[in-house]
Amino acid sequence: KQEVTQIPAALSVPEGENLVLNCSFTDSAIYNLQWFRQDPGKGLTSLLLIQSSQREQTSGRLNASLDKSSGRSTLYIAASQPGDSATYLCAVRGGGYNKLIFGAGTRLAVHP
Amino acid sequence: DAGVIQSPRHEVTEMGQEVTLRCKLISGHNSLFWYRQTMMRGLELLIYFNNNVPIDDSGMPEDRFSAKMPNASFSTLKIQPSEPRDSAVYFCASSPGRGGSSYNEQFFGPGTRLTVL
């Protein structure tokens, strides 16, 4: 059974720092991995989608990497801003009809 | 496009009442997912449709829950009778192609916050 773990559960950093959020999964037979952002009381916004054949994806200040064989992904946020404060969720898709299995999220606070 | 639309945004009801949650897919999408989010269990997939057909409902917690797609752009999730433990945020997501395709992102609606007293 696929399990997704995100570390750390919470992170508080000063504005301007570069930071890394970690995601690990137990079954490496995945089709893709998706990073989402969730603001309090809101839905999920898709940030990056990495196919199983890819190593990384970049969008603006965000870079996500995937090491399928070791069951790990990282989300790198460069020059963090207070507007980046949110919960970041990773989810893997694989097996069967390709359910998305979510981690519990990392709650990020960027303070001025 | 307006994105995935869900209604109502908030619902407060009493135990035993019927609750109906609604979702409108993004135009052109043909895969529909219902999720539930709680503090204890995080985000869980309840059911997934492709081209109006339920493909995987193994996440539906019990017979009190039912979901339908009466047409290609609209879905309902019904709970009857509702119980306090059903209190959660229910999300609908849509995807542009067959849900089994590895290339399809899921796009989420804003959610319905359900409180059952």
gemmi code that builds the backbone of each chain (N, CA, C; Angstrom):
import gemmi

chains = {
    "A": [
        ("LYS", (0.849, -1.194, 0.000), (0.000, 0.000, 0.000), (0.886, 1.246, 0.000)),
        ("GLN", (0.590, 2.145, -0.923), (1.402, 3.360, -1.047), (1.182, 4.280, 0.140)),
        ("GLU", (2.282, 4.767, 0.714), (2.215, 5.752, 1.793), (3.123, 6.915, 1.432)),
        ("VAL", (2.627, 8.110, 1.688), (3.366, 9.323, 1.359), (3.618, 10.102, 2.638)),
        ("THR", (4.881, 10.451, 2.849), (5.279, 11.160, 4.066), (5.934, 12.478, 3.699)),
        ("GLN", (5.567, 13.516, 4.410), (6.169, 14.833, 4.160), (6.865, 15.334, 5.424)),
        ("ILE", (8.084, 15.787, 5.210), (8.896, 16.314, 6.308), (9.495, 17.647, 5.872)),
        ("PRO", (9.497, 18.685, 6.739), (8.899, 18.678, 8.072), (7.387, 18.906, 8.009)),
        ("ALA", (6.714, 18.710, 9.133), (5.272, 18.968, 9.174), (4.997, 20.462, 9.166)),
        ("ALA", (5.907, 21.226, 9.745), (5.743, 22.681, 9.787), (7.117, 23.323, 9.701)),
        ("LEU", (7.133, 24.527, 9.107), (8.396, 25.226, 8.892), (8.133, 26.725, 8.965)),
        ("SER", (8.991, 27.422, 9.722), (8.861, 28.873, 9.814), (10.207, 29.485, 9.468)),
        ("VAL", (10.240, 30.363, 8.472), (11.502, 30.921, 8.002), (11.348, 32.431, 7.791)),
        ("PRO", (12.467, 33.154, 7.859), (12.406, 34.580, 7.518), (12.360, 34.767, 6.013)),
        ("GLU", (11.773, 35.852, 5.616), (11.680, 36.183, 4.197), (13.066, 36.186, 3.548)),
        ("GLY", (13.124, 35.667, 2.317), (14.369, 35.687, 1.560), (15.130, 34.376, 1.582)),
        ("GLU", (14.800, 33.515, 2.518), (15.521, 32.237, 2.597), (15.118, 31.296, 1.473)),
        ("ASN", (16.086, 30.479, 1.060), (15.796, 29.362, 0.160), (15.441, 28.166, 1.026)),
        ("LEU", (14.452, 27.399, 0.629), (14.061, 26.297, 1.491), (13.675, 25.072, 0.669)),
        ("VAL", (13.712, 23.932, 1.362), (13.444, 22.643, 0.724), (12.381, 21.899, 1.523)),
        ("LEU", (11.354, 21.459, 0.827), (10.333, 20.614, 1.426), (10.521, 19.200, 0.888)),
        ("ASN", (10.366, 18.226, 1.759), (10.635, 16.846, 1.388), (9.377, 15.992, 1.337)),
        ("CYS", (9.386, 15.062, 0.398), (8.276, 14.126, 0.233), (8.879, 12.757, -0.061)),
        ("SER", (8.402, 11.742, 0.636), (8.873, 10.389, 0.347), (7.676, 9.475, 0.180)),
        ("PHE", (7.862, 8.442, -0.640), (6.782, 7.494, -0.902), (7.338, 6.083, -0.882)),
        ("THR", (6.488, 5.135, -0.503), (6.988, 3.783, -0.232), (7.027, 2.890, -1.465)),
        ("ASP", (6.177, 3.142, -2.445), (6.128, 2.312, -3.644), (6.629, 3.142, -4.822)),
        ("SER", (7.733, 2.736, -5.393), (8.342, 3.531, -6.465), (7.635, 3.374, -7.814)),
        ("ALA", (6.652, 2.478, -7.889), (5.916, 2.277, -9.148), (4.846, 3.351, -9.297)),
        ("ILE", (5.280, 4.560, -9.597), (4.345, 5.670, -9.747), (4.345, 6.160, -11.188)),
        ("TYR", (3.257, 6.818, -11.589), (3.188, 7.426, -12.912), (3.649, 8.878, -12.871)),
        ("ASN", (3.269, 9.553, -11.817), (3.722, 10.933, -11.665), (3.584, 11.383, -10.231)),
        ("LEU", (4.118, 12.547, -9.963), (4.041, 13.148, -8.635), (3.642, 14.605, -8.825)),
        ("GLN", (2.730, 15.056, -8.002), (2.209, 16.406, -8.137), (2.384, 17.153, -6.817)),
        ("TRP", (2.849, 18.395, -6.901), (2.928, 19.271, -5.732), (1.783, 20.281, -5.804)),
        ("PHE", (1.130, 20.456, -4.647), (0.013, 21.390, -4.541), (0.293, 22.394, -3.434)),
        ("ARG", (-0.405, 23.503, -3.537), (-0.410, 24.497, -2.470), (-1.848, 24.649, -1.997)),
        ("GLN", (-2.021, 24.732, -0.666), (-3.364, 24.951, -0.121), (-3.304, 26.100, 0.871)),
        ("ASP", (-4.063, 27.149, 0.587), (-4.188, 28.266, 1.514), (-5.317, 27.969, 2.491)),
        ("PRO", (-5.277, 28.535, 3.694), (-6.302, 28.244, 4.705), (-7.717, 28.470, 4.170)),
        ("GLY", (-8.556, 27.478, 4.328), (-9.952, 27.588, 3.906), (-10.159, 27.555, 2.405)),
        ("LYS", (-9.118, 27.198, 1.670), (-9.221, 27.203, 0.207), (-8.989, 25.806, -0.353)),
        ("GLY", (-9.163, 25.709, -1.661), (-8.883, 24.458, -2.342), (-7.403, 24.292, -2.624)),
        ("LEU", (-7.082, 23.299, -3.428), (-5.688, 23.007, -3.765), (-5.345, 23.618, -5.119)),
        ("THR", (-4.175, 24.218, -5.183), (-3.668, 24.754, -6.442), (-2.488, 23.915, -6.884)),
        ("SER", (-2.571, 23.392, -8.096), (-1.476, 22.579, -8.613), (-0.281, 23.468, -8.918)),
        ("LEU", (0.879, 23.078, -8.399), (2.104, 23.850, -8.618), (2.967, 23.230, -9.717)),
        ("LEU", (3.265, 21.962, -9.558), (4.159, 21.275, -10.491), (3.745, 19.822, -10.602)),
        ("LEU", (3.885, 19.290, -11.806), (3.616, 17.880, -12.061), (4.873, 17.284, -12.676)),
        ("ILE", (5.390, 16.237, -12.066), (6.581, 15.573, -12.600), (6.189, 14.170, -13.035)),
        ("GLN", (6.428, 13.865, -14.293), (6.174, 12.519, -14.790), (7.255, 11.580, -14.261)),
        ("SER", (6.946, 10.286, -14.249), (7.894, 9.316, -13.694), (9.199, 9.274, -14.478)),
        ("SER", (9.140, 9.672, -15.739), (10.337, 9.651, -16.578), (11.187, 10.908, -16.426)),
        ("GLN", (10.673, 11.889, -15.686), (11.377, 13.157, -15.541), (12.121, 13.213, -14.210)),
        ("ARG", (13.113, 14.097, -14.165), (13.899, 14.270, -12.951), (13.506, 15.532, -12.197)),
        ("GLU", (13.055, 16.552, -12.932), (12.673, 17.784, -12.266), (11.771, 18.622, -13.151)),
        ("GLN", (11.085, 19.558, -12.486), (10.251, 20.533, -13.172), (10.444, 21.870, -12.456)),
        ("THR", (10.383, 22.931, -13.241), (10.598, 24.265, -12.679), (9.470, 25.192, -13.099)),
        ("SER", (9.066, 26.035, -12.143), (8.100, 27.076, -12.447), (8.438, 28.277, -11.575)),
        ("GLY", (8.979, 29.308, -12.222), (9.347, 30.511, -11.471), (10.369, 30.208, -10.385)),
        ("ARG", (10.010, 30.541, -9.145), (10.929, 30.297, -8.023), (10.838, 28.875, -7.469)),
        ("LEU", (10.017, 28.057, -8.078), (9.816, 26.697, -7.593), (10.543, 25.698, -8.480)),
        ("ASN", (11.157, 24.713, -7.824), (11.788, 23.619, -8.550), (11.475, 22.338, -7.804)),
        ("ALA", (10.929, 21.373, -8.507), (10.628, 20.089, -7.893), (11.479, 19.019, -8.556)),
        ("SER", (12.054, 18.158, -7.745), (12.857, 17.051, -8.260), (12.194, 15.734, -7.888)),
        ("LEU", (12.524, 14.719, -8.650), (11.978, 13.390, -8.391), (13.071, 12.352, -8.541)),
        ("ASP", (13.245, 11.532, -7.506), (14.129, 10.370, -7.570), (13.238, 9.166, -7.301)),
        ("LYS", (12.728, 8.591, -8.388), (11.723, 7.544, -8.253), (12.302, 6.304, -7.564)),
        ("SER", (13.526, 5.967, -7.889), (14.103, 4.734, -7.351), (14.253, 4.776, -5.834)),
        ("SER", (14.523, 5.955, -5.320), (14.659, 6.076, -3.859), (13.365, 6.532, -3.196)),
        ("GLY", (12.342, 6.794, -3.994), (11.047, 7.185, -3.443), (11.052, 8.561, -2.813)),
        ("ARG", (11.698, 9.524, -3.473), (11.799, 10.851, -2.883), (11.550, 11.956, -3.901)),
        ("SER", (10.978, 13.031, -3.382), (10.834, 14.262, -4.159), (11.101, 15.434, -3.245)),
        ("THR", (11.647, 16.482, -3.806), (11.838, 17.707, -3.037), (11.225, 18.876, -3.801)),
        ("LEU", (10.702, 19.812, -3.043), (10.230, 21.072, -3.601), (11.122, 22.174, -3.058)),
        ("TYR", (11.819, 22.822, -3.966), (12.737, 23.896, -3.607), (12.066, 25.227, -3.899)),
        ("ILE", (12.039, 26.093, -2.888), (11.474, 27.430, -3.060), (12.604, 28.441, -2.877)),
        ("ALA", (12.880, 29.199, -3.904), (13.958, 30.178, -3.849), (13.433, 31.533, -3.376)),
        ("ALA", (14.254, 32.211, -2.594), (13.940, 33.583, -2.156), (12.513, 33.689, -1.636)),
        ("SER", (12.238, 32.967, -0.571), (10.868, 32.864, -0.069), (10.290, 34.239, 0.287)),
        ("GLN", (8.966, 34.338, 0.133), (8.230, 35.574, 0.396), (7.059, 35.274, 1.331)),
        ("PRO", (6.589, 36.282, 2.069), (5.427, 36.035, 2.943), (4.227, 35.440, 2.200)),
        ("GLY", (4.064, 35.790, 0.935), (2.975, 35.240, 0.136), (3.099, 33.754, -0.151)),
        ("ASP", (4.266, 33.184, 0.149), (4.446, 31.738, -0.023), (3.876, 30.965, 1.154)),
        ("SER", (3.473, 31.649, 2.209), (2.933, 30.974, 3.393), (1.664, 30.214, 3.018)),
        ("ALA", (1.677, 28.922, 3.277), (0.570, 28.033, 2.902), (0.963, 26.624, 3.333)),
        ("THR", (0.069, 25.686, 3.088), (0.403, 24.267, 3.264), (0.728, 23.674, 1.902)),
        ("TYR", (1.839, 22.956, 1.829), (2.287, 22.347, 0.579), (2.095, 20.837, 0.677)),
        ("LEU", (1.390, 20.307, -0.298), (1.065, 18.885, -0.308), (1.706, 18.218, -1.516)),
        ("CYS", (2.247, 17.038, -1.312), (2.661, 16.256, -2.463), (1.737, 15.049, -2.578)),
        ("ALA", (1.562, 14.603, -3.797), (0.681, 13.480, -4.065), (1.278, 12.649, -5.187)),
        ("VAL", (1.202, 11.335, -5.046), (1.718, 10.450, -6.083), (0.557, 9.719, -6.731)),
        ("ARG", (0.720, 9.447, -7.996), (-0.278, 8.700, -8.754), (0.385, 7.428, -9.261)),
        ("GLY", (-0.252, 6.287, -8.974), (0.318, 5.053, -9.474), (-0.555, 3.871, -9.159)),
        ("GLY", (-0.481, 2.865, -9.974), (-1.197, 1.635, -9.716), (-2.674, 1.736, -10.003)),
        ("GLY", (-3.285, 0.621, -10.316), (-4.727, 0.567, -10.497), (-5.229, 1.650, -11.429)),
        ("TYR", (-6.232, 2.359, -11.032), (-6.745, 3.465, -11.826), (-6.120, 4.780, -11.414)),
        ("ASN", (-4.930, 4.675, -10.872), (-4.104, 5.857, -10.669), (-4.712, 6.870, -9.718)),
        ("LYS", (-5.002, 6.403, -8.538), (-5.438, 7.330, -7.507), (-4.293, 8.245, -7.127)),
        ("LEU", (-4.645, 9.449, -6.727), (-3.664, 10.335, -6.118), (-3.636, 10.026, -4.629)),
        ("ILE", (-2.457, 9.677, -4.115), (-2.274, 9.445, -2.690), (-1.507, 10.633, -2.129)),
        ("PHE", (-2.095, 11.289, -1.153), (-1.543, 12.532, -0.624), (-0.725, 12.318, 0.643)),
        ("GLY", (0.299, 13.162, 0.802), (0.952, 13.300, 2.084), (0.142, 14.225, 2.974)),
        ("ALA", (0.566, 14.343, 4.222), (-0.160, 15.159, 5.192), (0.147, 16.645, 5.042)),
        ("GLY", (1.188, 16.968, 4.282), (1.486, 18.372, 4.015), (2.559, 18.951, 4.919)),
        ("THR", (3.179, 20.015, 4.432), (4.103, 20.839, 5.222), (3.501, 22.229, 5.319)),
        ("ARG", (3.304, 22.684, 6.554), (2.738, 24.017, 6.766), (3.878, 25.019, 6.841)),
        ("LEU", (3.942, 25.907, 5.851), (5.037, 26.872, 5.744), (4.583, 28.263, 6.148)),
        ("ALA", (5.384, 28.900, 6.994), (5.144, 30.300, 7.366), (6.402, 31.089, 7.037)),
        ("VAL", (6.280, 32.091, 6.196), (7.395, 32.966, 5.855), (7.110, 34.326, 6.480)),
        ("HIS", (7.960, 34.737, 7.410), (7.683, 35.995, 8.097), (8.608, 37.102, 7.609)),
        ("PRO", (8.077, 38.338, 7.576), (8.853, 39.473, 7.051), (10.074, 39.759, 7.908)),
    ],
    "B": [
        ("ASP", (-11.740, 30.233, -18.290), (-12.632, 29.256, -17.661), (-12.687, 29.515, -16.157)),
        ("ALA", (-13.852, 29.252, -15.558), (-14.037, 29.562, -14.150), (-13.388, 28.533, -13.247)),
        ("GLY", (-12.908, 27.448, -13.767), (-12.369, 26.403, -12.922), (-13.473, 25.503, -12.417)),
        ("VAL", (-13.109, 24.579, -11.529), (-14.087, 23.675, -10.930), (-14.957, 24.469, -9.956)),
        ("ILE", (-16.254, 24.309, -10.071), (-17.193, 25.052, -9.234), (-17.891, 24.088, -8.282)),
        ("GLN", (-17.895, 24.428, -7.012), (-18.572, 23.601, -6.020), (-19.608, 24.433, -5.267)),
        ("SER", (-20.709, 23.768, -4.923), (-21.720, 24.433, -4.095), (-22.387, 23.404, -3.193)),
        ("PRO", (-22.837, 23.826, -2.015), (-22.555, 25.131, -1.415), (-21.106, 25.202, -0.923)),
        ("ARG", (-20.642, 26.345, -0.542), (-19.298, 26.460, 0.023), (-19.281, 26.029, 1.495)),
        ("HIS", (-20.373, 26.270, 2.155), (-20.512, 25.865, 3.555), (-21.889, 25.248, 3.750)),
        ("GLU", (-21.935, 24.191, 4.554), (-23.199, 23.547, 4.840), (-23.189, 23.117, 6.299)),
        ("VAL", (-24.208, 23.554, 7.021), (-24.382, 23.118, 8.415), (-25.724, 22.423, 8.490)),
        ("THR", (-25.730, 21.218, 9.000), (-26.959, 20.449, 9.049), (-26.996, 19.640, 10.333)),
        ("GLU", (-28.134, 19.078, 10.600), (-28.289, 18.262, 11.801), (-28.177, 16.786, 11.446)),
        ("MET", (-27.698, 16.029, 12.385), (-27.562, 14.592, 12.210), (-28.874, 13.991, 11.705)),
        ("GLY", (-28.746, 13.123, 10.725), (-29.909, 12.455, 10.177), (-30.453, 13.092, 8.912)),
        ("GLN", (-30.051, 14.330, 8.645), (-30.538, 15.016, 7.451), (-29.759, 14.563, 6.222)),
        ("GLU", (-30.401, 14.740, 5.064), (-29.736, 14.444, 3.793), (-28.933, 15.666, 3.362)),
        ("VAL", (-27.738, 15.411, 2.862), (-26.864, 16.483, 2.375), (-26.507, 16.187, 0.923)),
        ("THR", (-26.583, 17.191, 0.076), (-26.178, 17.041, -1.327), (-25.149, 18.096, -1.673)),
        ("LEU", (-23.988, 17.633, -2.102), (-22.915, 18.514, -2.540), (-22.847, 18.461, -4.058)),
        ("ARG", (-22.521, 19.601, -4.660), (-22.554, 19.708, -6.122), (-21.223, 20.156, -6.680)),
        ("CYS", (-20.953, 19.701, -7.894), (-19.680, 20.020, -8.536), (-19.883, 20.176, -10.034)),
        ("LYS", (-19.306, 21.226, -10.584), (-19.308, 21.431, -12.036), (-17.867, 21.353, -12.529)),
        ("LEU", (-17.622, 20.457, -13.487), (-16.269, 20.255, -14.007), (-15.834, 21.413, -14.887)),
        ("ILE", (-14.530, 21.495, -15.090), (-13.997, 22.417, -16.083), (-14.426, 21.938, -17.464)),
        ("SER", (-14.850, 22.860, -18.291), (-15.320, 22.515, -19.625), (-14.264, 21.722, -20.389)),
        ("GLY", (-14.688, 20.599, -20.966), (-13.763, 19.774, -21.737), (-13.109, 18.664, -20.935)),
        ("HIS", (-13.185, 18.748, -19.610), (-12.645, 17.675, -18.784), (-13.621, 16.510, -18.737)),
        ("ASN", (-13.083, 15.294, -18.613), (-13.991, 14.162, -18.562), (-13.716, 13.199, -17.413)),
        ("SER", (-12.820, 13.577, -16.513), (-12.600, 12.777, -15.305), (-12.934, 13.621, -14.084)),
        ("LEU", (-13.606, 12.998, -13.133), (-14.111, 13.702, -11.966), (-13.765, 12.915, -10.720)),
        ("PHE", (-13.240, 13.619, -9.716), (-12.816, 12.979, -8.478), (-13.495, 13.684, -7.304)),
        ("TRP", (-13.977, 12.921, -6.331), (-14.457, 13.488, -5.058), (-13.470, 13.085, -3.953)),
        ("TYR", (-13.029, 14.077, -3.177), (-12.129, 13.852, -2.067), (-12.758, 14.386, -0.781)),
        ("ARG", (-12.271, 13.844, 0.344), (-12.664, 14.355, 1.649), (-11.386, 14.696, 2.414)),
        ("GLN", (-11.386, 15.836, 3.105), (-10.221, 16.235, 3.877), (-10.615, 16.454, 5.328)),
        ("THR", (-9.923, 15.751, 6.227), (-10.101, 15.938, 7.666), (-8.739, 16.086, 8.312)),
        ("MET", (-8.726, 16.626, 9.497), (-7.455, 16.779, 10.222), (-6.849, 15.422, 10.511)),
        ("MET", (-7.696, 14.460, 10.845), (-7.188, 13.148, 11.263), (-6.659, 12.325, 10.089)),
        ("ARG", (-7.325, 12.381, 8.962), (-7.018, 11.465, 7.865), (-6.450, 12.148, 6.625)),
        ("GLY", (-6.382, 13.480, 6.657), (-5.849, 14.193, 5.499), (-6.807, 14.107, 4.331)),
        ("LEU", (-6.259, 14.102, 3.119), (-7.053, 14.050, 1.888), (-7.218, 12.608, 1.448)),
        ("GLU", (-8.468, 12.199, 1.241), (-8.764, 10.835, 0.816), (-9.665, 10.867, -0.412)),
        ("LEU", (-9.352, 10.035, -1.390), (-10.212, 9.901, -2.560), (-11.429, 9.068, -2.198)),
        ("LEU", (-12.599, 9.595, -2.518), (-13.840, 8.864, -2.251), (-14.271, 8.061, -3.476)),
        ("ILE", (-14.317, 8.741, -4.622), (-14.794, 8.100, -5.844), (-14.246, 8.843, -7.044)),
        ("TYR", (-14.115, 8.109, -8.150), (-13.564, 8.679, -9.378), (-14.439, 8.227, -10.548)),
        ("PHE", (-14.808, 9.194, -11.404), (-15.590, 8.936, -12.615), (-14.743, 9.231, -13.846)),
        ("ASN", (-14.972, 8.461, -14.891), (-14.409, 8.801, -16.185), (-15.519, 8.706, -17.223)),
        ("ASN", (-15.718, 9.763, -17.981), (-16.809, 9.802, -18.959), (-18.149, 9.399, -18.334)),
        ("ASN", (-18.437, 9.957, -17.197), (-19.689, 9.780, -16.458), (-19.831, 8.421, -15.790)),
        ("VAL", (-18.871, 7.538, -15.936), (-18.971, 6.190, -15.387), (-18.106, 6.091, -14.124)),
        ("PRO", (-18.677, 5.605, -13.016), (-17.849, 5.424, -11.815), (-16.823, 4.324, -12.037)),
        ("ILE", (-15.561, 4.649, -11.855), (-14.474, 3.706, -12.108), (-13.986, 3.064, -10.815)),
        ("ASP", (-13.867, 3.869, -9.770), (-13.327, 3.374, -8.509), (-14.061, 4.065, -7.369)),
        ("ASP", (-14.865, 3.301, -6.647), (-15.589, 3.883, -5.506), (-15.143, 3.233, -4.200)),
        ("SER", (-13.961, 2.669, -4.201), (-13.498, 1.941, -3.020), (-13.274, 2.852, -1.819)),
        ("GLY", (-13.183, 4.140, -2.062), (-12.992, 5.076, -0.963), (-14.273, 5.577, -0.330)),
        ("MET", (-15.396, 5.224, -0.901), (-16.679, 5.654, -0.326), (-16.846, 4.946, 1.008)),
        ("PRO", (-17.012, 5.696, 2.087), (-16.930, 5.093, 3.414), (-18.033, 4.082, 3.709)),
        ("GLU", (-19.222, 4.300, 3.264), (-20.304, 3.366, 3.551), (-21.506, 3.704, 2.675)),
        ("ASP", (-22.545, 2.890, 2.822), (-23.695, 3.019, 1.932), (-24.438, 4.337, 2.085)),
        ("ARG", (-24.152, 5.061, 3.114), (-24.821, 6.361, 3.283), (-24.328, 7.372, 2.242)),
        ("PHE", (-23.213, 7.073, 1.624), (-22.630, 7.965, 0.622), (-22.957, 7.449, -0.775)),
        ("SER", (-23.360, 8.353, -1.642), (-23.574, 7.997, -3.038), (-23.183, 9.170, -3.921)),
        ("ALA", (-22.696, 8.880, -5.114), (-22.286, 9.930, -6.048), (-22.803, 9.598, -7.432)),
        ("LYS", (-23.147, 10.655, -8.162), (-23.673, 10.485, -9.510), (-23.090, 11.528, -10.441)),
        ("MET", (-23.102, 11.204, -11.724), (-22.803, 12.182, -12.774), (-23.943, 12.118, -13.768)),
        ("PRO", (-24.962, 12.929, -13.597), (-26.105, 12.888, -14.510), (-25.768, 13.374, -15.912)),
        ("ASN", (-24.700, 14.145, -16.038), (-24.226, 14.536, -17.367), (-22.717, 14.752, -17.309)),
        ("ALA", (-22.148, 15.105, -18.435), (-20.688, 15.145, -18.547), (-20.048, 16.262, -17.762)),
        ("SER", (-20.819, 17.238, -17.299), (-20.193, 18.388, -16.662), (-20.597, 18.574, -15.210)),
        ("PHE", (-21.382, 17.682, -14.656), (-21.958, 17.928, -13.336), (-21.983, 16.638, -12.511)),
        ("SER", (-21.727, 16.802, -11.203), (-21.764, 15.640, -10.319), (-22.349, 16.040, -8.976)),
        ("THR", (-22.948, 15.065, -8.311), (-23.439, 15.270, -6.950), (-22.879, 14.187, -6.035)),
        ("LEU", (-22.640, 14.573, -4.806), (-22.259, 13.646, -3.740), (-23.319, 13.784, -2.656)),
        ("LYS", (-23.989, 12.687, -2.347), (-25.094, 12.736, -1.404), (-24.759, 11.903, -0.168)),
        ("ILE", (-25.103, 12.425, 0.988), (-24.944, 11.691, 2.244), (-26.322, 11.609, 2.890)),
        ("GLN", (-26.787, 10.397, 3.111), (-28.116, 10.195, 3.681), (-28.158, 8.882, 4.449)),
        ("PRO", (-28.374, 8.945, 5.769), (-28.455, 10.134, 6.623), (-27.063, 10.608, 7.046)),
        ("SER", (-26.930, 11.876, 7.284), (-25.630, 12.413, 7.690), (-25.379, 12.156, 9.173)),
        ("GLU", (-24.092, 12.071, 9.515), (-23.668, 11.854, 10.897), (-22.572, 12.858, 11.237)),
        ("PRO", (-22.382, 13.162, 12.519), (-21.339, 14.137, 12.908), (-19.953, 13.774, 12.374)),
        ("ARG", (-19.650, 12.494, 12.282), (-18.316, 12.101, 11.798), (-18.124, 12.356, 10.306)),
        ("ASP", (-19.184, 12.755, 9.618), (-19.059, 13.130, 8.211), (-18.549, 14.568, 8.056)),
        ("SER", (-18.446, 15.286, 9.138), (-17.979, 16.675, 9.085), (-16.563, 16.707, 8.524)),
        ("ALA", (-16.375, 17.494, 7.472), (-15.098, 17.535, 6.756), (-15.216, 18.586, 5.663)),
        ("VAL", (-14.127, 18.769, 4.931), (-14.185, 19.554, 3.705), (-14.177, 18.573, 2.542)),
        ("TYR", (-15.140, 18.721, 1.667), (-15.273, 17.834, 0.518), (-14.838, 18.593, -0.737)),
        ("PHE", (-13.855, 18.017, -1.431), (-13.334, 18.630, -2.641), (-13.727, 17.814, -3.861)),
        ("CYS", (-13.968, 18.525, -4.929), (-14.173, 17.933, -6.229), (-12.983, 18.354, -7.095)),
        ("ALA", (-12.490, 17.458, -7.926), (-11.401, 17.791, -8.845), (-11.728, 17.231, -10.211)),
        ("SER", (-11.249, 17.902, -11.240), (-11.450, 17.360, -12.589), (-10.118, 17.281, -13.314)),
        ("SER", (-10.091, 16.443, -14.323), (-8.887, 16.174, -15.087), (-9.262, 16.134, -16.560)),
        ("PRO", (-8.373, 16.585, -17.452), (-8.767, 16.756, -18.846), (-8.944, 15.491, -19.657)),
        ("GLY", (-8.280, 14.390, -19.220), (-8.391, 13.196, -20.037), (-8.782, 12.022, -19.201)),
        ("ARG", (-8.510, 10.846, -19.689), (-8.785, 9.642, -18.928), (-7.978, 9.706, -17.634)),
        ("GLY", (-8.633, 9.454, -16.526), (-7.966, 9.583, -15.239), (-6.769, 8.675, -15.112)),
        ("GLY", (-6.740, 7.610, -15.910), (-5.619, 6.703, -15.827), (-4.397, 7.178, -16.580)),
        ("SER", (-4.553, 8.218, -17.378), (-3.412, 8.709, -18.118), (-2.416, 9.343, -17.172)),
        ("SER", (-1.150, 9.087, -17.406), (-0.145, 9.618, -16.499), (0.104, 11.094, -16.712)),
        ("TYR", (-0.450, 11.660, -17.765), (-0.123, 13.040, -18.073), (-1.156, 14.036, -17.573)),
        ("ASN", (-2.179, 13.559, -16.897), (-3.256, 14.470, -16.565), (-3.167, 15.008, -15.153)),
        ("GLU", (-3.061, 16.314, -15.034), (-3.137, 16.959, -13.748), (-4.577, 16.992, -13.276)),
        ("GLN", (-4.720, 17.086, -11.972), (-6.046, 17.272, -11.400), (-6.172, 18.721, -10.926)),
        ("PHE", (-7.327, 19.300, -11.202), (-7.606, 20.678, -10.826), (-8.747, 20.668, -9.816)),
        ("PHE", (-8.497, 21.300, -8.677), (-9.420, 21.195, -7.562), (-10.360, 22.391, -7.467)),
        ("GLY", (-11.580, 22.120, -6.994), (-12.502, 23.181, -6.654), (-12.198, 23.733, -5.270)),
        ("PRO", (-12.943, 24.773, -4.835), (-12.667, 25.416, -3.553), (-13.131, 24.610, -2.354)),
        ("GLY", (-13.935, 23.574, -2.573), (-14.372, 22.731, -1.474), (-15.694, 23.160, -0.863)),
        ("THR", (-16.338, 22.209, -0.211), (-17.534, 22.461, 0.601), (-17.213, 22.049, 2.023)),
        ("ARG", (-17.339, 23.002, 2.937), (-17.095, 22.685, 4.349), (-18.408, 22.231, 4.969)),
        ("LEU", (-18.466, 20.967, 5.342), (-19.687, 20.370, 5.894), (-19.543, 20.194, 7.398)),
        ("THR", (-20.543, 20.684, 8.111), (-20.617, 20.478, 9.557), (-21.930, 19.798, 9.874)),
        ("VAL", (-21.847, 18.633, 10.496), (-23.045, 17.899, 10.898), (-23.126, 17.933, 12.422)),
        ("LEU", (-24.179, 18.537, 12.914), (-24.316, 18.726, 14.367), (-25.009, 17.546, 15.033)),
    ],
}
model = gemmi.Model(1)
for chain_id, residues in chains.items():
    chain = gemmi.Chain(chain_id)
    for i, (resn, *xyz) in enumerate(residues, 1):
        res = gemmi.Residue()
        res.name, res.seqid = resn, gemmi.SeqId(i, " ")
        for name, pos in zip(("N", "CA", "C"), xyz):
            atom = gemmi.Atom()
            atom.name, atom.element = name, gemmi.Element(name[0])
            atom.pos, atom.b_iso = gemmi.Position(*pos), 0.0
            res.add_atom(atom)
        chain.add_residue(res)
    model.add_chain(chain)
structure = gemmi.Structure()
structure.add_model(model)
structure.setup_entities()
